Amino acid sequence: KKSKLQNIGRGPNAVSLEQVGNMQHSPDGHWDEQGCFVYRIVRVCAVRSYPSTDDKYRTNHNSSFEVGLLVSVNLVRHSRIQGSANGPFLRLTDDSGWLFEKKEGDVMMQKMPVETGFWKFYVDNYPAGIGLRKNPIDSQEQFDERFVTSLPMNKAFCDRKVVSKSNVVFYRVQGTDGWVFDRRGERTMLIPESKIKTGLFVYVSRACISIRSDTSVAKESMTSRVVSSGDLVAVDVIRDSPTPEHGNGPFLRLTDGTGWLFENMSHELMMEEIPVVSGSWKFNVVNSVGIAARFHPVDIPISARSSIVYGLNDECICDRLVVSPSGVDFYRVKGTTGWVFDKRGGKEMMV
């Protein structure tokens, strides 16, 4: 037989089995409700350590809660006192204490509609990414240290959705109690999966372009690296522009990790996609000094070369083919991100 002193639940709000019989429902017949609830703060009230409005249970936790902010609740408990003007009492999901919907009949918290569904996003907000929050609040104080920060282009799968008064949309990350949000001011924090394409793509540059450090055409995002007109580049992410009306984008993430380019700038074509053929090819290197694999389907400059060198008579097994405008065939070496090529200036490099 289990001891009546055994606790159930977790954290400082755990209760003993002896108390279970007293927490099933209120004298009015209202049962405790468990689940994912979100409430908006109507009047500032201090968090309590116990489901009560009594000031002796006041805590200093989350003293930054302000009117209009949203809080996450996992248990709604109606008052155990017949005809009470207090409650229902709301247990915060992070187990930090209790709030209450009414105090002496005055509304303190308003229940918000929470939508259930399944949403898939890529994390944005370069370069920081996004950290999960304990409540649907964009505040550093709400950062949930139990979870690592999701870096840009990490995927986020969400199962609850709530909209704040400022129209910021908060999503609960599936399998956690943590919340993320779609934007911060004008900055995008989450990108719907439908706005992103992943895979292997190759583009040819139509102008000399500076590689950007993020998804922007702004000069402030320029890096020291440049793509020359006619160069081919390999891309693993194509991201739709968040502001297509400006004529910029889609944005292209380079496979070598050096940054981003863009198809259009101010409605002018800058990069054009060319076909990538899938297949299986086997070659032997015939160039006397071998071939250094390239980060992109381009023979120059030397900075485009990787540290992998295929020597004379080495075998190269490849799985992608791109034909450059100059007629040189570039092949991606299977299992790598490196590229080799069939000829240079009419001289065979592989057969």
C-alpha positions as CSV (number, residue, x, y, z in Angstrom):
1,K,0.0,0.0,0.0
2,K,1.4,3.4,-1.0
3,S,1.9,6.0,1.7
4,K,-0.6,8.8,1.9
5,L,2.4,11.1,2.1
6,Q,3.6,10.2,-1.4
7,N,3.6,13.2,-3.7
8,I,2.1,13.4,-7.2
9,G,3.0,16.0,-9.7
10,R,6.2,17.9,-9.7
11,G,7.7,21.0,-8.3
12,P,6.6,23.0,-5.2
13,N,3.0,22.6,-6.2
14,A,3.0,18.8,-5.9
15,V,0.2,17.4,-3.7
16,S,-0.1,14.3,-1.6
17,L,-2.4,11.4,-2.4
18,E,-4.3,12.3,0.8
19,Q,-5.3,15.6,-0.9
20,V,-6.4,14.0,-4.2
21,G,-9.9,13.4,-2.9
22,N,-10.2,17.1,-2.1
23,M,-9.1,18.3,-5.5
24,Q,-11.5,16.5,-7.8
25,H,-14.2,19.2,-8.0
26,S,-15.6,22.2,-6.3
27,P,-18.8,22.2,-4.2
28,D,-20.5,23.6,-7.3
29,G,-19.6,20.5,-9.2
30,H,-16.8,22.0,-11.4
31,W,-14.1,19.5,-12.0
32,D,-10.4,20.5,-12.2
33,E,-9.4,21.1,-15.8
34,Q,-5.9,20.0,-17.0
35,G,-4.4,20.9,-20.4
36,C,-2.9,23.8,-22.2
37,F,-4.6,27.1,-21.4
38,V,-3.5,30.7,-22.0
39,Y,-4.7,33.7,-20.0
40,R,-4.3,37.4,-20.6
41,I,-3.5,39.5,-17.6
42,V,-6.3,42.1,-17.1
43,R,-5.1,43.5,-13.7
44,V,-1.7,43.0,-12.2
45,C,-1.7,40.4,-9.5
46,A,1.1,38.7,-7.6
47,V,1.8,35.0,-8.1
48,R,0.7,32.9,-5.2
49,S,2.4,29.8,-3.9
50,Y,-1.0,28.2,-3.1
51,P,-4.4,28.4,-4.9
52,S,-5.6,31.3,-2.9
53,T,-6.0,35.1,-3.2
54,D,-4.7,35.5,0.4
55,D,-1.7,37.8,0.5
56,K,0.2,35.5,2.8
57,Y,0.9,33.3,-0.2
58,R,2.2,36.1,-2.4
59,T,5.6,35.5,-4.1
60,N,8.0,37.6,-6.0
61,H,8.1,35.3,-8.9
62,N,7.4,36.8,-12.3
63,S,7.0,40.3,-10.8
64,S,7.4,41.6,-14.4
65,F,4.0,40.3,-15.4
66,E,2.2,43.3,-16.9
67,V,-1.3,44.0,-18.0
68,G,-1.9,42.6,-21.5
69,L,0.7,39.8,-21.3
70,L,-0.1,36.2,-21.7
71,V,0.6,33.3,-19.3
72,S,0.6,29.6,-19.8
73,V,-1.6,27.5,-17.5
74,N,-1.8,23.7,-17.2
75,L,-4.5,23.4,-14.5
76,V,-7.6,25.3,-13.7
77,R,-9.0,24.7,-10.2
78,H,-12.3,26.1,-9.1
79,S,-12.7,27.4,-5.6
80,R,-13.5,24.8,-2.9
81,I,-15.6,27.4,-1.1
82,Q,-19.3,27.4,-2.0
83,G,-20.3,30.6,-3.8
84,S,-16.8,32.1,-3.6
85,A,-16.1,35.2,-5.6
86,N,-12.5,34.1,-6.0
87,G,-11.0,31.9,-8.7
88,P,-10.9,29.8,-10.7
89,F,-7.2,29.3,-9.7
90,L,-4.7,28.9,-12.4
91,R,-1.5,26.9,-12.0
92,L,1.3,28.3,-14.1
93,T,2.8,25.7,-16.5
94,D,6.3,26.3,-15.3
95,D,5.3,25.3,-11.8
96,S,6.2,28.7,-10.4
97,G,2.8,29.2,-8.6
98,W,-0.8,30.2,-9.0
99,L,-2.8,33.1,-10.4
100,F,-6.6,33.5,-10.4
101,E,-9.3,34.5,-12.8
102,K,-11.2,36.6,-10.3
103,K,-10.6,38.2,-7.0
104,E,-13.6,39.3,-5.0
105,G,-15.6,39.2,-8.2
106,D,-13.1,41.5,-10.1
107,V,-11.8,40.0,-13.3
108,M,-8.0,39.6,-13.1
109,M,-7.3,37.2,-15.9
110,Q,-9.1,36.6,-19.2
111,K,-9.1,33.2,-20.9
112,M,-7.8,33.3,-24.5
113,P,-8.7,31.0,-27.4
114,V,-6.0,28.5,-28.0
115,E,-6.0,26.7,-31.4
116,T,-4.9,23.1,-31.6
117,G,-3.1,22.0,-34.8
118,F,0.2,21.2,-36.3
119,W,2.5,23.9,-37.6
120,K,6.0,23.5,-39.1
121,F,8.5,26.3,-39.3
122,Y,12.1,27.1,-39.9
123,V,13.8,29.3,-37.4
124,D,14.9,32.7,-38.7
125,N,16.4,35.7,-36.7
126,Y,19.9,35.5,-38.0
127,P,22.3,34.9,-36.4
128,A,20.9,34.4,-32.9
129,G,17.9,32.1,-33.6
130,I,15.2,31.8,-31.0
131,G,15.0,30.4,-27.5
132,L,11.8,28.9,-26.0
133,R,9.8,30.9,-23.5
134,K,8.1,29.7,-20.4
135,N,5.0,31.8,-21.3
136,P,3.8,33.4,-24.5
137,I,5.9,36.5,-23.8
138,D,8.8,37.8,-25.8
139,S,11.0,38.6,-22.8
140,Q,14.5,37.5,-21.9
141,E,13.3,36.9,-18.4
142,Q,11.0,34.2,-19.8
143,F,13.8,32.3,-21.5
144,D,13.5,28.6,-20.6
145,E,16.9,27.3,-19.7
146,R,15.8,23.7,-20.0
147,F,15.9,23.9,-23.8
148,V,18.8,24.9,-26.1
149,T,18.4,27.8,-28.4
150,S,17.2,26.9,-31.9
151,L,19.6,28.3,-34.4
152,P,18.5,29.7,-37.8
153,M,17.2,27.1,-40.2
154,N,16.5,24.6,-37.4
155,K,13.0,23.2,-37.7
156,A,10.3,23.8,-35.1
157,F,7.2,21.7,-34.9
158,C,4.3,23.3,-32.9
159,D,0.9,22.1,-31.7
160,R,-0.7,25.1,-30.0
161,K,-1.3,28.6,-31.3
162,V,-2.4,31.8,-29.5
163,V,-2.5,35.4,-30.8
164,S,-1.5,38.3,-28.5
165,K,-3.2,41.7,-28.4
166,S,-0.4,43.1,-30.5
167,N,-1.0,40.3,-33.1
168,V,2.2,38.5,-32.4
169,V,1.4,34.8,-32.8
170,F,2.9,32.5,-30.2
171,Y,3.3,28.7,-30.8
172,R,3.9,26.0,-28.3
173,V,6.7,23.7,-29.5
174,Q,5.5,20.1,-29.7
175,G,6.6,17.9,-26.8
176,T,7.6,20.8,-24.6
177,D,6.0,23.5,-22.4
178,G,8.0,26.2,-24.3
179,W,6.7,28.9,-26.6
180,V,8.1,30.6,-29.7
181,F,6.8,33.5,-31.7
182,D,6.5,34.5,-35.3
183,R,8.0,38.0,-35.2
184,R,9.6,40.7,-33.1
185,G,8.7,44.1,-34.5
186,E,9.6,44.0,-38.2
187,R,12.0,41.0,-37.7
188,T,10.8,37.6,-38.7
189,M,11.4,34.9,-36.1
190,L,9.8,31.9,-37.7
191,I,9.3,31.0,-41.4
192,P,6.5,28.6,-42.5
193,E,7.9,25.5,-44.0
194,S,6.0,26.2,-47.2
195,K,8.3,29.3,-47.7
196,I,11.5,27.3,-47.7
197,K,12.9,24.8,-50.3
198,T,15.8,22.6,-49.3
199,G,18.0,20.3,-51.4
200,L,20.7,20.9,-53.9
201,F,20.3,23.7,-56.4
202,V,22.8,25.4,-58.7
203,Y,22.6,29.0,-59.9
204,V,24.6,31.1,-62.4
205,S,25.4,34.7,-61.6
206,R,24.3,37.4,-64.0
207,A,26.3,40.1,-62.3
208,C,29.2,40.6,-59.8
209,I,27.5,40.3,-56.4
210,S,28.8,40.5,-52.8
211,I,27.8,37.6,-50.7
212,R,25.6,38.7,-47.8
213,S,25.8,37.5,-44.2
214,D,22.0,37.1,-43.9
215,T,18.8,37.2,-46.0
216,S,19.2,40.8,-47.1
217,V,20.3,42.9,-50.0
218,A,21.4,45.7,-47.8
219,K,25.0,47.0,-48.0
220,E,25.3,46.5,-44.2
221,S,25.1,42.7,-44.8
222,M,27.8,42.5,-47.5
223,T,30.8,40.3,-46.8
224,S,34.3,40.5,-48.4
225,R,33.5,37.5,-50.7
226,V,32.3,38.2,-54.2
227,V,30.7,36.0,-56.9
228,S,31.7,37.1,-60.4
229,S,29.4,37.2,-63.4
230,G,29.1,33.8,-65.0
231,D,30.1,31.9,-61.8
232,L,28.1,28.9,-60.8
233,V,27.3,28.4,-57.1
234,A,25.7,25.5,-55.2
235,V,22.8,26.3,-52.9
236,D,21.0,24.2,-50.3
237,V,18.2,26.5,-49.2
238,I,15.9,28.7,-51.2
239,R,13.9,31.1,-49.0
240,D,11.0,33.2,-50.2
241,S,11.4,36.9,-49.6
242,P,9.4,38.2,-46.5
243,T,8.7,41.3,-48.6
244,P,8.4,40.2,-52.2
245,E,6.8,43.5,-53.1
246,H,10.3,45.1,-52.9
247,G,11.5,42.9,-55.7
248,N,14.2,41.3,-53.6
249,G,14.8,37.5,-53.3
250,P,14.2,34.7,-53.1
251,F,17.3,34.3,-51.0
252,L,19.9,31.5,-51.6
253,R,22.0,29.9,-48.9
254,L,25.4,28.8,-50.2
255,T,26.3,25.2,-49.4
256,D,29.8,26.2,-48.2
257,G,28.4,28.2,-45.4
258,T,29.8,31.5,-46.5
259,G,26.5,33.3,-46.7
260,W,23.5,34.2,-48.9
261,L,22.8,35.5,-52.4
262,F,19.5,36.4,-54.0
263,E,17.7,35.8,-57.3
264,N,16.5,39.3,-57.7
265,M,17.4,42.8,-56.4
266,S,14.9,45.6,-57.0
267,H,13.1,43.4,-59.5
268,E,16.4,42.8,-61.5
269,L,17.5,39.3,-62.2
270,M,20.9,38.6,-60.5
271,M,21.0,34.8,-60.2
272,E,19.4,32.2,-62.6
273,E,18.8,28.6,-61.7
274,I,20.2,25.9,-64.0
275,P,19.2,22.2,-64.1
276,V,20.9,19.7,-61.8
277,V,20.8,16.1,-63.1
278,S,20.7,13.1,-60.7
279,G,22.4,9.9,-61.7
280,S,25.5,7.8,-61.0
281,W,28.8,8.3,-62.8
282,K,32.2,6.7,-62.2
283,F,35.4,8.4,-63.4
284,N,39.2,8.0,-63.1
285,V,41.4,11.0,-62.8
286,V,43.8,11.4,-65.7
287,N,45.2,14.9,-64.9
288,S,48.8,14.3,-63.9
289,V,48.6,16.5,-60.8
290,G,45.1,15.3,-59.9
291,I,42.0,17.4,-59.2
292,A,41.2,19.4,-56.1
293,A,37.5,19.3,-55.3
294,R,35.6,22.6,-55.5
295,F,33.1,24.0,-53.1
296,H,31.0,25.1,-56.1
297,P,30.8,24.0,-59.7
298,V,33.6,26.4,-60.8
299,D,37.2,25.9,-61.8
300,I,38.5,29.2,-60.3
301,P,39.5,30.9,-58.1
302,I,41.9,28.9,-55.9
303,S,39.8,30.0,-52.8
304,A,37.0,27.8,-54.2
305,R,39.0,24.7,-53.8
306,S,38.5,22.3,-50.8
307,S,41.3,20.4,-49.1
308,I,40.2,17.2,-50.8
309,V,42.4,16.2,-53.8
310,Y,41.9,13.3,-56.1
311,G,45.2,12.0,-57.4
312,L,46.1,10.5,-60.7
313,N,44.1,7.3,-61.4
314,D,41.9,7.9,-58.3
315,E,38.3,6.9,-58.8
316,C,35.5,9.4,-58.4
317,I,31.9,8.2,-58.0
318,C,29.5,11.1,-58.6
319,D,25.7,11.6,-58.1
320,R,24.9,15.0,-59.6
321,L,25.7,16.7,-62.9
322,V,25.6,20.3,-63.9
323,V,26.5,21.6,-67.4
324,S,28.1,25.1,-67.2
325,P,27.4,27.7,-69.8
326,S,31.0,27.2,-71.0
327,G,30.3,23.6,-71.8
328,V,32.3,22.1,-68.9
329,D,30.5,19.3,-67.0
330,F,30.7,19.5,-63.2
331,Y,30.0,16.5,-61.1
332,R,29.3,16.4,-57.3
333,V,31.3,13.6,-55.6
334,K,28.9,11.2,-53.9
335,G,28.7,11.6,-50.1
336,T,30.4,15.0,-50.2
337,T,29.7,18.6,-51.1
338,G,32.7,18.8,-53.4
339,W,32.6,19.2,-57.1
340,V,35.0,17.9,-59.9
341,F,35.0,18.6,-63.6
342,D,35.6,16.7,-66.8
343,K,37.9,19.1,-68.7
344,R,39.9,22.3,-68.6
345,G,40.7,24.2,-71.7
346,G,39.9,21.2,-73.9
347,K,42.2,18.9,-71.8
348,E,40.5,15.9,-70.2
349,M,40.6,15.8,-66.3
350,M,38.6,12.6,-65.9
351,V,37.5,9.8,-68.1
